[in-house]
């Protein structure tokens, strides 16, 4: 059985996910853009993996957008995205909160009709390994 360890940015919340992920979606919907402040959210999904909070569960809060199924769990202290169990029988884990190296490749881009225009122009943008000062 696979085990994935994760935490928030401040280290106050730690968890382990036991089991396999069925899908890894890069979601471009407008809700995920607002949640992340980025062009898309990178989320892993599993109907069978088990989430175990190791520490800081009291620092975890969840927001569900009224009238939708869109939910996000995050650390109350640092705001880092964390695993969410709001959808019945489906665990959602933001890929960026994992400390364990992830060897999975994204399954698909979803809600691409909401992609910001600038995202289509990224092929020619320079890349730097660190902050270019």
ABEGO torsion letter per residue (X at the ends): XBBBBBBBAAGABBBBBBEBBABBBBBABAAAAAAAGBABBBBBBBAABBBBBABGAAABBBBBBBGBABBBBBBAAAGBBBBBAABBGBBBBBAAABABBBABBBABBBGAAABBAAAAAAAABBBBABBBX
